[in-house]
Amino acid sequence: KMSKKGGPTAANAGAKKAGGRTQKKSTNDTTGLRFHEFEMNKARGQHLLANPQIINSIVEIANIKSTDTVLEVGPGTGAITLRMLKMAKKVIVVEIDPRMVAQLTKKVKEMGPEFYSRLEIIVGDVIKTELPYFDLCVAN
């Protein structure tokens, strides 16, 4: 894909064709976020949020308090989740894709047990899931 200015789109930056499939390079960009080597499921509308300005805006607008339990729908690999864990009492995430859950779990465990203990991961379709109590919901 090309952007309107003729260069690769942000979503395809660093992408390469391999066996007819587009794969992301596993490299770090300037935000410190990693592009993973699995394809996004377009039927589910999957995308990875990597723009730090958008991440900061979403978290800022949410106005999360230290007493809040936050529900995040479709956390992906955790760009927003990691920020919210530093602010909220608890973060509950609902993610349908086990690959994303594995990446998110790994990242949060690397943050330390004080953050991992405040994360609840529900693997499944949010529409079909009985949700626990939460104070506010964040999604992108």
C-alpha positions in Angstrom: 0.0 0.0 0.0 1.1 3.5 -0.7 0.2 6.7 1.2 -1.3 9.7 -0.6 2.2 11.2 -0.7 3.6 8.1 -2.6 5.5 6.4 0.3 4.5 3.3 2.2 1.7 3.6 4.7 2.6 3.5 8.4 0.9 0.1 8.6 3.1 -1.3 5.8 6.4 0.4 6.8 8.9 -2.4 7.2 6.6 -5.0 5.6 7.9 -7.5 3.1 6.4 -10.2 0.9 7.2 -13.7 1.8 5.4 -16.6 0.2 2.6 -14.4 -1.0 2.0 -13.1 2.6 2.9 -9.8 4.1 5.0 -10.1 7.2 6.1 -7.4 9.6 9.8 -7.1 10.5 10.4 -7.7 14.2 12.2 -4.4 14.7 11.9 -1.5 17.1 10.8 1.8 15.8 11.5 5.2 17.5 8.6 4.7 19.9 10.1 1.5 21.3 7.1 -0.5 20.1 7.8 -3.7 18.3 6.2 -4.8 15.0 5.3 -8.5 15.3 5.7 -11.3 12.8 2.0 -12.2 12.6 -0.6 -10.9 10.2 -3.5 -8.9 11.3 -6.9 -10.4 10.8 -8.7 -7.9 8.6 -12.1 -9.6 9.1 -11.8 -8.7 12.8 -10.6 -5.2 12.1 -7.2 -5.8 13.8 -4.6 -3.2 13.7 -1.7 -2.3 16.1 -1.7 1.2 17.4 1.9 2.5 17.4 1.5 6.3 17.3 2.6 7.6 20.7 0.6 10.8 20.3 -2.6 8.9 19.7 -1.9 6.5 22.6 -1.2 9.5 24.9 -4.4 11.3 23.7 -6.6 8.2 24.4 -5.2 7.7 27.9 -5.3 11.4 28.7 -9.0 11.8 27.5 -9.9 8.7 29.6 -9.0 10.7 32.7 -8.1 7.5 34.6 -7.9 7.7 38.4 -5.9 5.5 40.7 -9.1 4.0 42.0 -10.5 3.0 38.6 -11.1 -0.4 37.2 -10.7 0.0 33.4 -12.0 -2.3 30.7 -10.1 -2.3 27.5 -11.7 -4.0 24.4 -9.2 -5.4 21.9 -5.9 -4.5 23.6 -3.8 -6.1 20.9 -0.2 -6.2 22.1 -0.8 -3.6 24.8 0.2 -0.2 23.6 -2.6 1.5 25.6 -2.8 -1.2 28.3 0.8 -0.7 29.4 0.1 3.0 30.0 -3.2 2.4 31.8 -1.6 -0.1 34.2 0.6 2.7 35.5 -2.5 4.7 36.4 -5.4 2.5 37.2 -6.2 0.2 40.2 -7.0 -2.6 37.8 -7.1 -3.1 34.0 -9.4 -5.8 32.5 -8.7 -6.6 28.9 -10.9 -8.7 26.5 -8.9 -10.0 23.5 -10.1 -12.7 21.1 -6.7 -13.4 19.5 -4.4 -15.8 21.5 -1.3 -14.5 19.7 -2.1 -11.0 21.0 -2.7 -12.3 24.5 0.7 -14.0 24.5 2.5 -10.8 23.5 0.5 -8.7 26.0 1.2 -11.1 28.8 4.9 -11.2 28.0 5.1 -7.3 28.0 3.2 -6.9 31.3 5.2 -9.6 33.0 8.4 -7.7 32.0 7.0 -4.6 33.7 7.0 -6.5 37.0 4.7 -8.3 39.4 3.1 -5.1 40.7 1.7 -4.4 37.2 0.9 -8.0 36.3 -1.1 -8.4 39.5 -3.4 -5.5 38.4 -4.2 -7.0 34.9 -7.1 -9.4 34.2 -7.1 -11.0 30.8 -10.3 -12.4 29.3 -9.7 -14.4 26.1 -12.8 -14.3 24.0 -15.3 -12.2 22.0 -16.4 -9.2 24.1 -19.9 -9.4 22.6 -20.3 -13.0 24.0 -18.5 -12.4 27.3 -20.1 -11.7 30.6 -18.0 -8.7 31.8 -17.0 -8.1 35.4 -17.6 -4.7 37.1 -15.6 -1.8 35.6 -15.6 2.0 36.1 -14.8 3.0 32.5 -14.1 1.5 29.1 -11.3 2.3 26.7 -10.9 1.1 23.2 -9.4 2.3 19.9 
